[in-house]
Amino acid sequence: MKVKTRFAPSPTGNLHIGSIRTALYSWLFARRYNGKFVLRIEDTDFERSDLKSVKSILYGLEWLGLNWDEGPYFQSKRLERYKEVIKIMLEKGNAYKCFCSLKKLEDERKKQISKGEKPRYSGICRNLNQRNVLNKNYVVRFKNPVSGKVTFEDKIRGKIVFQNEELDDLIIQRSNGIPTYNFCVVIDDLDMNITHVIRGEDHINNTPRQINILKSLNAQIPIYAHVSMILNEEGYKFSKRKDSLNILEYYKDGFLPEALLNYIIRLGWSYGNQEIFSISEMQKLFNLKQISKSSSSISMKKLFWLNKYYINNLPLNYISDLLKYHINCENINLENGPNLESVLILLRNRYHTLKEIAQSARYFYEEFKDFEKLAADQYLIPENYVILKNLYENIKKISIWKNETLSTMIKNKSVKLKTQLKKISMLLRVALTGNIYSPNISSIIFLIGKEKTLLRLKRAMVFIKKKNIDDLNHLEKK
């Protein structure tokens, strides 16, 4: 059997982590067994489907590298095919027209609930002599078997059984002539020769109805695998409305596709205690047997950890190329500063996302507007003016611009001025970056360059002088 899986999102909202997990599992299963992965857009909900969501789905999958072998197919372009099958089913007696009004169905439902019965369609039109019906409005229902059972072997959950008497006659075509989701899915899987359907557990109740439709068409039944739900960080069921951050927002926030896929595959699947998986390892190791029946929980802390790992372990030129997008988003001109890879080497171990790195790299390429107040109040004070002036004079005299030379000069200055190295480093940090957080200060000085370093030291001295002119005059007299 040639393995063929599919990912069939509805373009009515964001492509979120839950959707991507379904896509990833289906993609990996097809790749492991040299099969095919089909992309299908289920867009028959014409009121809610929109082109923006379609583009988001395509861009999201492309960004993550989940390439498809067939498609994208659009259900909206297959309406004639669905209607053709419905016509055949009506002729064979596997489906029938239902003329019940919405009011009649609602009254029937309320009556059943008041009796403590499970609300379901009674089948009043199932054997109706339709020649005597004057009402022209109707839906088409599938004539579900009234006895027996539907049994299927779920690859994650094992044997699942539904009694046919518990299943009512599903609507397969609405009164406006548009086929319903559950019917379109069946015909698509049939026509596209889908062998394995990997999807969320919320579809389990749809499965027996879909199997019965396939049986009525004498079609091959796919193998089903229903993945457990994802819980949010509060421990509640993942909400499409509340938790469904568009997958492309992770891209904008500076996450790597490798980190996101590594994170998502572990939301329900495991391979021993292994945490880090390359794409090739995922394709080699993934199988349905090791998917857990238990729900999994979102952990942004884990995702940040993985992202930092990949930022520090993937090739430098690759990460640097990805970083350029975020540098552009920050409107930073790279022509005004050092080589980006050099900056990345210095910063990448300190941050969890590319966006954070880009935001933290600004002082390498442009002047900062203000000194951070807390930093200025603590370090840009009269007693440090002389230290800054001394550092300025020493840096001005340096002819060989090397990190090692700068580091040695700072250490020597600490000894000569009888001032803690930590204090001098922090003072330089504030003067050159505007705040108290940065990597090794000699590396900062080296990358900023001699000219900018001297200008910023002078700026810091001017700041102290303007703010504390009386105190400085007193110090200079002493």
C-alpha positions as CSV (number, residue, x, y, z in Angstrom):
1,M,0.0,0.0,0.0
2,K,1.4,3.4,-1.0
3,V,1.0,5.7,2.0
4,K,-1.0,8.9,1.4
5,T,-1.9,11.4,4.1
6,R,-3.6,14.8,4.0
7,F,-3.8,18.0,5.9
8,A,-7.2,19.7,5.4
9,P,-7.5,23.0,7.2
10,S,-10.5,25.3,7.0
11,P,-9.6,28.9,6.0
12,T,-11.8,30.4,8.6
13,G,-9.2,31.5,11.1
14,N,-5.6,31.2,12.2
15,L,-3.3,28.3,11.4
16,H,-2.3,27.6,15.0
17,I,-0.2,25.1,16.9
18,G,-2.9,22.5,17.0
19,S,-3.4,22.6,13.3
20,I,0.4,22.5,12.6
21,R,0.7,19.4,14.8
22,T,-1.8,17.6,12.6
23,A,0.0,18.8,9.5
24,L,3.4,17.8,11.0
25,Y,2.3,14.3,12.0
26,S,0.7,13.7,8.6
27,W,3.7,15.0,6.8
28,L,6.2,13.0,8.8
29,F,4.2,9.8,8.4
30,A,4.1,10.2,4.6
31,R,7.8,11.1,4.5
32,R,8.9,8.1,6.6
33,Y,7.2,5.6,4.3
34,N,8.1,7.4,1.1
35,G,4.4,8.3,0.6
36,K,2.6,11.4,-0.5
37,F,1.3,14.4,1.5
38,V,-1.8,16.2,0.2
39,L,-2.8,19.7,1.1
40,R,-6.6,20.3,0.9
41,I,-8.4,23.5,1.7
42,E,-11.9,22.9,3.1
43,D,-13.5,26.1,2.1
44,T,-17.2,25.2,1.7
45,D,-18.1,27.5,4.6
46,F,-18.5,30.4,2.2
47,E,-19.5,33.0,4.8
48,R,-16.5,32.5,7.0
49,S,-13.8,31.4,4.6
50,D,-11.5,34.1,3.3
51,L,-8.5,34.5,1.0
52,K,-6.4,36.0,3.8
53,S,-6.6,32.8,5.8
54,V,-5.8,30.7,2.7
55,K,-2.6,32.8,2.2
56,S,-1.7,32.4,5.9
57,I,-2.1,28.6,5.6
58,L,0.2,28.4,2.5
59,Y,2.8,30.8,3.9
60,G,2.8,29.1,7.3
61,L,3.4,25.6,5.8
62,E,6.1,27.0,3.5
63,W,7.9,28.7,6.3
64,L,7.9,25.5,8.4
65,G,9.1,23.5,5.3
66,L,6.1,21.2,5.3
67,N,6.0,20.9,1.6
68,W,3.1,19.1,0.0
69,D,3.2,16.6,-3.0
70,E,-0.4,17.3,-4.2
71,G,-2.6,20.3,-4.0
72,P,-3.6,22.6,-2.7
73,Y,-7.1,21.3,-3.6
74,F,-10.0,23.5,-2.9
75,Q,-13.4,22.0,-2.0
76,S,-15.1,25.0,-3.4
77,K,-13.9,23.9,-6.9
78,R,-15.2,20.4,-6.4
79,L,-18.9,21.1,-5.8
80,E,-20.0,19.4,-9.0
81,R,-18.2,16.2,-8.0
82,Y,-20.0,16.2,-4.6
83,K,-23.4,16.8,-6.2
84,E,-22.8,14.1,-8.7
85,V,-22.2,11.5,-5.9
86,I,-25.2,12.8,-4.0
87,K,-27.3,12.3,-7.1
88,I,-26.1,8.7,-7.4
89,M,-26.8,8.0,-3.7
90,L,-30.3,9.4,-4.1
91,E,-30.9,7.1,-7.1
92,K,-29.6,4.1,-5.2
93,G,-31.6,4.9,-2.1
94,N,-28.5,5.5,0.1
95,A,-29.7,9.1,0.7
96,Y,-33.1,10.9,0.8
97,K,-34.6,14.3,0.7
98,C,-35.7,15.7,4.0
99,F,-38.5,18.4,3.9
100,C,-38.7,19.1,7.6
101,S,-38.7,22.8,8.5
102,L,-36.2,24.2,11.0
103,K,-39.1,24.9,13.4
104,K,-40.3,21.3,13.1
105,L,-36.8,20.0,13.9
106,E,-36.4,22.4,16.8
107,D,-39.7,21.4,18.3
108,E,-38.8,17.7,17.9
109,R,-35.4,18.4,19.6
110,K,-37.0,20.2,22.6
111,K,-39.5,17.4,23.0
112,Q,-36.7,14.7,23.1
113,I,-34.7,16.8,25.6
114,S,-37.7,17.2,27.9
115,K,-38.1,13.4,27.9
116,G,-34.4,12.9,28.8
117,E,-33.7,11.5,25.4
118,K,-30.7,12.1,23.2
119,P,-31.6,14.8,20.6
120,R,-31.5,13.3,17.1
121,Y,-33.4,13.4,13.9
122,S,-36.3,10.9,14.0
123,G,-36.1,9.9,10.4
124,I,-39.6,11.1,9.6
125,C,-38.8,11.7,5.9
126,R,-36.7,8.6,5.5
127,N,-39.5,6.5,3.9
128,L,-41.8,9.4,2.9
129,N,-43.6,9.3,-0.4
130,Q,-41.9,12.4,-1.8
131,R,-44.3,12.7,-4.8
132,N,-47.0,14.0,-2.4
133,V,-44.7,16.7,-0.9
134,L,-45.5,20.2,-1.9
135,N,-42.6,21.9,0.0
136,K,-39.8,22.5,-2.4
137,N,-37.2,23.3,0.3
138,Y,-35.2,20.3,1.4
139,V,-31.9,19.0,2.6
140,V,-30.4,15.7,1.6
141,R,-29.7,13.2,4.4
142,F,-27.5,10.0,4.3
143,K,-29.6,6.9,5.1
144,N,-27.5,5.6,8.0
145,P,-27.9,1.8,8.8
146,V,-30.4,1.4,11.7
147,S,-28.8,-1.7,13.2
148,G,-25.4,-3.2,13.6
149,K,-22.3,-1.3,14.6
150,V,-19.3,0.5,13.2
151,T,-15.9,-0.8,14.4
152,F,-12.5,0.7,13.5
153,E,-9.0,0.2,14.9
154,D,-7.7,3.6,15.8
155,K,-3.9,3.6,15.5
156,I,-3.6,5.6,18.7
157,R,-6.6,4.6,20.8
158,G,-7.2,1.0,19.7
159,K,-10.5,-0.6,18.9
160,I,-13.5,1.9,18.8
161,V,-17.1,0.8,18.4
162,F,-20.2,2.8,17.7
163,Q,-23.8,1.4,17.5
164,N,-25.6,2.4,14.4
165,E,-28.8,3.0,16.3
166,E,-27.0,5.9,18.1
167,L,-26.2,7.6,14.8
168,D,-28.9,9.7,13.1
169,D,-29.2,10.4,9.4
170,L,-26.5,13.0,8.7
171,I,-27.3,16.0,6.4
172,I,-25.0,15.7,3.4
173,Q,-26.4,18.6,1.4
174,R,-27.9,21.8,2.8
175,S,-31.1,23.5,1.5
176,N,-29.0,25.9,-0.5
177,G,-27.5,23.0,-2.5
178,I,-24.0,23.1,-0.8
179,P,-22.7,19.8,0.4
180,T,-21.7,19.6,4.1
181,Y,-18.3,19.2,5.6
182,N,-18.6,15.6,6.7
183,F,-19.7,14.5,3.2
184,C,-17.1,16.5,1.3
185,V,-14.3,15.0,3.5
186,V,-15.4,11.5,2.6
187,I,-15.5,12.1,-1.1
188,D,-12.2,13.9,-1.0
189,D,-10.5,11.1,0.9
190,L,-12.0,8.6,-1.6
191,D,-11.0,10.5,-4.7
192,M,-7.5,11.3,-3.5
193,N,-6.8,7.8,-2.3
194,I,-6.0,8.8,1.2
195,T,-4.7,5.8,3.2
196,H,-4.2,7.3,6.6
197,V,-6.2,10.1,8.3
198,I,-4.4,11.7,11.2
199,R,-6.5,14.3,13.0
200,G,-7.7,15.6,16.4
201,E,-9.8,13.5,18.8
202,D,-12.6,16.0,18.3
203,H,-13.3,14.2,15.0
204,I,-13.8,10.8,16.5
205,N,-17.6,11.1,16.5
206,N,-17.5,12.0,12.8
207,T,-15.6,8.9,12.0
208,P,-18.4,6.3,12.1
209,R,-20.7,8.4,10.0
210,Q,-17.9,8.9,7.4
211,I,-17.1,5.2,7.4
212,N,-20.8,4.3,6.8
213,I,-20.9,6.7,3.8
214,L,-17.7,5.1,2.4
215,K,-19.2,1.7,2.9
216,S,-22.4,2.8,1.0
217,L,-20.1,3.7,-1.9
218,N,-18.2,0.4,-1.7
219,A,-15.0,2.3,-1.0
220,Q,-11.8,1.4,0.8
221,I,-11.8,2.7,4.4
222,P,-8.7,4.7,5.4
223,I,-6.8,4.0,8.6
224,Y,-7.6,6.5,11.3
225,A,-5.4,8.0,14.1
226,H,-7.0,10.5,16.4
227,V,-4.5,12.7,18.4
228,S,-5.4,13.9,21.9
229,M,-6.2,17.5,22.7
230,I,-3.7,20.2,23.6
231,L,-4.1,22.1,26.9
232,N,-3.1,25.7,27.3
233,E,-0.6,26.9,30.0
234,E,-3.5,27.2,32.5
235,G,-4.4,23.5,32.0
236,Y,-7.6,24.1,30.1
237,K,-8.6,22.8,26.7
238,F,-6.8,24.7,23.9
239,S,-9.2,27.3,22.7
240,K,-9.2,28.3,19.0
241,R,-10.6,31.7,20.0
242,K,-8.3,32.4,22.9
243,D,-5.1,30.5,22.2
244,S,-5.0,30.3,18.5
245,L,-2.0,32.6,17.8
246,N,-1.4,32.5,14.0
247,I,1.7,30.4,13.3
248,L,3.2,33.3,11.3
249,E,3.2,35.4,14.5
250,Y,5.9,33.0,15.8
251,Y,7.9,33.9,12.7
252,K,7.4,37.6,13.4
253,D,8.4,37.1,17.1
254,G,11.7,35.6,16.1
255,F,11.2,31.8,16.5
256,L,13.0,29.4,14.1
257,P,11.0,26.8,12.1
258,E,13.3,24.1,13.4
259,A,12.6,25.0,17.0
260,L,8.8,25.2,16.5
261,L,8.6,21.8,14.7
262,N,10.8,20.2,17.4
263,Y,8.5,21.7,20.0
264,I,5.3,20.7,18.3
265,I,6.3,17.1,17.6
266,R,6.8,16.6,21.3
267,L,3.2,17.7,22.0
268,G,2.0,14.1,22.2
269,W,4.9,12.1,20.7
270,S,8.1,10.9,22.3
271,Y,11.2,8.8,21.6
272,G,12.7,7.8,24.9
273,N,14.1,10.8,26.7
274,Q,15.3,12.6,23.6
275,E,14.5,16.3,23.5
276,I,16.2,17.6,20.4
277,F,15.3,16.3,16.9
278,S,16.5,17.4,13.5
279,I,14.0,17.3,10.7
280,S,15.8,14.2,9.2
281,E,15.6,12.5,12.7
282,M,11.9,13.3,12.9
283,Q,11.3,11.7,9.5
284,K,13.3,8.6,10.4
285,L,11.9,8.0,13.9
286,F,8.3,9.2,13.8
287,N,5.5,6.6,14.1
288,L,1.9,6.4,15.3
289,K,2.6,3.8,18.0
290,Q,4.5,6.3,20.1
291,I,1.8,9.0,20.1
292,S,0.3,9.3,23.6
293,K,-3.4,9.0,24.4
294,S,-3.0,11.6,27.1
295,S,-3.4,15.3,26.4
296,S,-0.3,17.5,26.2
297,S,0.3,21.0,27.5
298,I,1.6,24.2,26.0
299,S,4.8,25.5,27.6
300,M,6.2,28.7,26.3
301,K,9.2,28.2,28.6
302,K,10.1,25.0,26.7
303,L,9.6,26.7,23.4
304,F,11.9,29.6,24.3
305,W,14.5,27.1,25.5
306,L,14.4,25.1,22.3
307,N,14.6,28.3,20.2
308,K,17.7,29.5,22.1
309,Y,19.3,26.1,21.5
310,Y,18.7,26.3,17.8
311,I,19.9,29.9,17.5
312,N,23.2,28.7,19.1
313,N,23.6,25.5,17.3
314,L,22.5,26.0,13.7
315,P,25.0,27.4,11.2
316,L,25.9,31.0,11.9
317,N,25.3,32.2,8.3
318,Y,21.9,30.6,8.3
319,I,20.9,32.3,11.6
320,S,22.4,35.6,10.4
321,D,20.3,35.5,7.2
322,L,17.1,34.9,9.3
323,L,18.1,37.7,11.7
324,K,18.2,40.2,8.8
325,Y,14.4,40.2,8.6
326,H,14.1,41.2,12.2
327,I,16.8,43.8,11.8
328,N,14.8,45.3,8.9
329,C,11.7,45.3,11.1
330,E,13.5,47.4,13.6
331,N,14.6,49.8,10.9
332,I,18.3,49.3,11.7
333,N,20.8,50.1,8.9
334,L,23.5,47.5,8.9
335,E,25.8,49.7,6.8
336,N,26.3,51.9,9.9
337,G,28.0,49.3,12.0
338,P,29.9,46.0,12.3
339,N,29.4,42.7,10.5
340,L,26.1,41.2,11.6
341,E,27.6,37.7,12.2
342,S,30.1,39.2,14.6
343,V,27.3,40.9,16.5
344,L,25.3,37.6,16.4
345,I,28.2,35.6,17.9
346,L,28.2,38.1,20.8
347,L,24.5,38.2,21.5
348,R,23.0,34.9,20.6
349,N,23.7,33.1,23.9
350,R,21.9,35.9,25.8
351,Y,18.5,35.9,24.1
352,H,15.8,33.4,23.2
353,T,14.5,34.9,19.9
354,L,15.8,36.6,16.9
355,K,13.5,39.5,17.6
356,E,15.2,40.0,21.0
357,I,18.6,39.9,19.4
358,A,17.6,42.5,16.7
359,Q,16.2,44.8,19.4
360,S,19.4,44.4,21.5
361,A,21.7,45.1,18.5
362,R,20.5,48.6,17.9
363,Y,23.4,50.4,19.7
364,F,25.9,48.7,17.4
365,Y,24.5,50.6,14.4
366,E,23.0,53.8,15.7
367,E,23.2,56.2,18.6
368,F,20.8,55.6,21.5
369,K,18.5,58.5,22.4
370,D,18.8,58.5,26.2
371,F,20.7,56.9,29.0
372,E,18.5,54.5,31.0
373,K,17.5,56.6,34.1
374,L,18.5,54.0,36.7
375,A,21.9,53.4,35.0
376,A,22.6,57.1,34.7
377,D,21.6,57.8,38.3
378,Q,23.9,55.0,39.5
379,Y,26.9,55.4,37.2
380,L,27.0,58.7,35.4
381,I,27.9,60.6,38.6
382,P,30.6,63.2,39.3
383,E,33.0,60.8,41.0
384,N,33.1,58.7,37.8
385,Y,33.8,61.6,35.5
386,V,37.6,61.4,36.0
387,I,37.5,57.6,35.3
388,L,35.7,58.2,32.0
389,K,38.1,60.9,31.1
390,N,41.0,58.6,31.8
391,L,39.5,55.8,29.7
392,Y,38.8,58.3,26.9
393,E,42.5,59.3,26.8
394,N,43.7,55.8,26.9
395,I,41.4,54.5,24.1
396,K,42.4,57.5,22.0
397,K,46.0,56.4,22.1
398,I,45.3,52.8,21.1
399,S,46.7,52.2,17.6
400,I,46.1,48.4,17.2
401,W,42.4,47.9,17.5
402,K,42.0,44.4,19.0
403,N,39.7,42.9,21.6
404,E,42.6,41.6,23.6
405,T,44.3,45.0,23.6
406,L,41.1,46.7,24.9
407,S,40.6,44.0,27.5
408,T,44.2,44.5,28.8
409,M,43.8,48.3,28.9
410,I,40.6,48.1,31.0
411,K,42.2,45.7,33.5
412,N,45.3,47.9,33.7
413,K,43.2,50.9,34.3
414,S,41.3,49.2,37.1
415,V,44.6,48.6,38.9
416,K,46.0,52.1,38.2
417,L,42.9,53.8,39.4
418,K,42.4,51.4,42.3
419,T,38.8,50.8,41.1
420,Q,37.1,47.5,40.8
421,L,37.1,46.0,37.3
422,K,33.4,45.4,37.7
423,K,32.7,49.1,38.3
424,I,34.8,50.2,35.3
425,S,33.1,47.7,33.0
426,M,29.7,48.8,34.2
427,L,30.6,52.5,33.7
428,L,31.7,51.8,30.2
429,R,28.6,49.7,29.5
430,V,26.3,52.5,30.5
431,A,28.3,55.1,28.5
432,L,28.4,53.0,25.3
433,T,25.0,51.2,25.3
434,G,22.9,53.4,27.5
435,N,22.0,50.7,30.0
436,I,23.6,48.1,32.4
437,Y,23.0,45.0,30.3
438,S,25.4,43.9,27.5
439,P,27.9,41.2,26.7
440,N,31.6,41.5,27.5
441,I,32.5,45.2,27.4
442,S,35.8,44.9,25.5
443,S,33.9,43.0,22.7
444,I,31.3,45.8,22.6
445,I,34.1,48.5,22.3
446,F,35.8,46.5,19.6
447,L,32.7,46.1,17.5
448,I,31.4,49.6,18.0
449,G,34.8,50.9,16.8
450,K,37.2,53.6,18.0
451,E,35.4,56.6,16.6
452,K,32.0,55.8,18.0
453,T,33.5,54.7,21.3
454,L,35.2,58.0,21.8
455,L,32.1,60.0,20.8
456,R,29.9,58.1,23.3
457,L,32.4,58.4,26.1
458,K,32.5,62.2,25.4
459,R,28.7,62.2,25.4
460,A,28.6,60.5,28.8
461,M,31.1,63.0,30.2
462,V,29.0,65.9,28.9
463,F,25.9,64.3,30.5
464,I,27.7,64.2,33.9
465,K,28.9,67.8,33.5
466,K,25.6,69.3,32.6
467,K,23.8,67.5,35.4
468,N,26.4,68.0,38.1
469,I,28.3,71.1,37.1
470,D,28.7,72.4,40.7
471,D,30.0,69.1,42.0
472,L,32.4,68.7,39.1
473,N,33.9,72.2,39.7
474,H,34.4,71.3,43.3
475,L,36.2,68.0,42.4
476,E,38.4,69.7,39.8
477,K,39.5,72.4,42.4
478,K,40.5,69.5,44.8
